[in-house]
C-alpha cells in the first residue's frame, strides 16, 4: 500500500535554530513530491515540487531535497513567521491526478 | 490575481439539512478537487473533475455529491450532514499533474463547516 509518513509530528524551535522536517514515502512509483505550508484555518500554500532523486529547490529560508525514499525540508535560521504546518504529498504512477498527503509537521518557532 | 475562491468561508447547518459549498477559479485549470480536512489530519480527497470527467474516491460517502457546470465553478453538496461531517472543506485546482512541469495544485482558503 502506498504510504507517506512525516516526522516529527510537531517541532518547536528557537528563532535562528535550523532544523529539518522529514517526509518518507513507500509508493509503487513516484511521479512527483510536493511540499505545502498550511496556516491555521487556511488552505495549503504551495512551496515546492520535486520530480527526481537528487533534485533540490530553495525559497528564502527553505530548501527541499529528494532521495529515492524520502524528502527533507530544511529550514535555515527560522523566524516566528515560519510557524505553520508543513505538508508533503506525492503523485504516484497510476494514481492519475490524485495526491496522497502526509499528516504534516506542526512547526512552532519561538523568539 | 488569479486565484481559487471559496464561499462561504464559514457555514453552519443543522443535522440533516442539505448544504452547498462553492468554489470558483480564475486560473483556467482543467482539474478541480474537493478535499475534506479534519483537525490535525491530512486533507482527504473526496472527488475530482478532469474537465467534466467526474472521479469519485471509493470511500467517499454517498451523502457527498459534486457538480461542475463549467470550467470556473465547482460545487460540493452534502445531502444530509451528520455531526461527523463537520470539517474544513478545501477546493483545489491544477493543470494535468501527469503532464509534468509546474503543475502543482492550488488551494482555496477553505470553508469551515459546523453541524449542529
Interface residues (C-beta under 8 A of the other chain):
Chain A: X31 X32 X34 X36 X41 X42 X43 X44 X45 X46 X49 X51 X87 X91 X96 X97 X98 X99 X101 X102 X103 X104 X106
Chain B: X4 X6 X31 X33 X40 X41 X42 X43 X45 X48 X50 X55 X88 X90 X92 X94 X96 X97 X98 X100 X102 X103 X104 X105 X106 X107 X108 X109 X110 X112
